Amino acid sequence: MSEDHDDDVGYGKPPQKHQFKPGTSGNPKGRPKGSKNVQHILTKILGEKITVTDAGKKMVVDKLEGAMRVLVNKSFEGRPQSLKLLLEVMEYGGGSEQAPVENPHTDDDYSVLMKELDWLEEVRAAHSEEVSDDPQW
């Protein structure tokens, strides 16, 4: 072998003619300016305005607020999945502009509520099984 190690080729040592020249990168065009990521696109979509009817009144709100209104309404209709999701959104939803309000409910209150929701899901599942077993349906 030669004493000059500049010609060594192997793992991590590409041939010199295939190496990047000094001052140039491996991606010369790079990411285009103004390209959007998922967070940017989702924020834009959720900020669009829609018209909703609530209690007989039409109002213009952004899509995020509309989605939250649907979630609240479905949870008050007695849908346990919606109520669980609403509680999670409230708990983990992030910071608010107002000072946080101290939660008047204890962990015991929360556990009782979760047990009730689980029981409600079991009752609904049993009822749906009864309905599917009934030949009239």
ZIDA-V512429 format. One record per backbone hydrogen bond with DSSP energy under -0.5 kcal/mol. CO is the residue of the C=O (numbers start at 0). NH is the residue of the N-H. E is the energy in kcal/mol with one decimal. If there is no record, write none. Layout:
BEGIN
co:CO nh:NH e:E
co:CO nh:NH e:E
END
This chain:
BEGIN
co:2 nh:4 e:-0.7
co:3 nh:6 e:-0.7
co:4 nh:7 e:-1.1
co:9 nh:12 e:-2.3
co:12 nh:9 e:-1.8
co:14 nh:17 e:-2.0
co:14 nh:18 e:-0.5
co:15 nh:18 e:-1.0
co:20 nh:23 e:-1.9
co:31 nh:34 e:-1.5
co:36 nh:40 e:-2.2
co:37 nh:41 e:-2.9
co:38 nh:42 e:-2.4
co:39 nh:43 e:-2.1
co:40 nh:44 e:-2.5
co:41 nh:45 e:-2.8
co:42 nh:46 e:-1.0
co:44 nh:47 e:-1.4
co:45 nh:63 e:-2.0
co:47 nh:62 e:-2.0
co:49 nh:51 e:-0.5
co:49 nh:60 e:-2.4
co:51 nh:53 e:-0.6
co:51 nh:58 e:-2.8
co:53 nh:56 e:-1.6
co:56 nh:53 e:-2.9
co:58 nh:51 e:-2.9
co:58 nh:60 e:-0.6
co:60 nh:49 e:-3.3
co:61 nh:65 e:-2.2
co:62 nh:66 e:-2.6
co:63 nh:67 e:-2.2
co:64 nh:68 e:-2.3
co:65 nh:69 e:-2.2
co:66 nh:70 e:-2.3
co:67 nh:71 e:-2.4
co:68 nh:72 e:-2.6
co:69 nh:73 e:-2.7
co:70 nh:74 e:-2.0
co:71 nh:75 e:-1.8
co:72 nh:76 e:-0.8
co:73 nh:78 e:-1.6
co:74 nh:77 e:-0.9
co:77 nh:79 e:-0.8
co:78 nh:82 e:-2.1
co:79 nh:83 e:-2.6
co:80 nh:84 e:-2.4
co:81 nh:85 e:-2.6
co:82 nh:86 e:-2.4
co:83 nh:87 e:-2.3
co:84 nh:88 e:-2.8
co:85 nh:89 e:-2.5
co:86 nh:90 e:-2.3
co:87 nh:91 e:-3.3
co:88 nh:92 e:-1.4
co:105 nh:109 e:-1.8
co:106 nh:110 e:-2.6
co:107 nh:111 e:-2.5
co:108 nh:112 e:-2.2
co:109 nh:113 e:-2.4
co:110 nh:114 e:-2.2
co:111 nh:115 e:-2.3
co:112 nh:116 e:-2.3
co:113 nh:117 e:-2.4
co:114 nh:118 e:-2.5
co:115 nh:119 e:-2.5
co:116 nh:120 e:-2.2
co:117 nh:121 e:-2.1
co:118 nh:122 e:-2.4
co:119 nh:123 e:-2.4
co:120 nh:124 e:-2.5
co:121 nh:125 e:-2.6
co:122 nh:126 e:-2.6
co:123 nh:127 e:-2.5
co:124 nh:128 e:-1.9
co:125 nh:129 e:-2.2
co:126 nh:130 e:-2.5
co:127 nh:131 e:-2.1
co:128 nh:132 e:-1.8
co:129 nh:133 e:-1.4
co:133 nh:136 e:-1.3
END
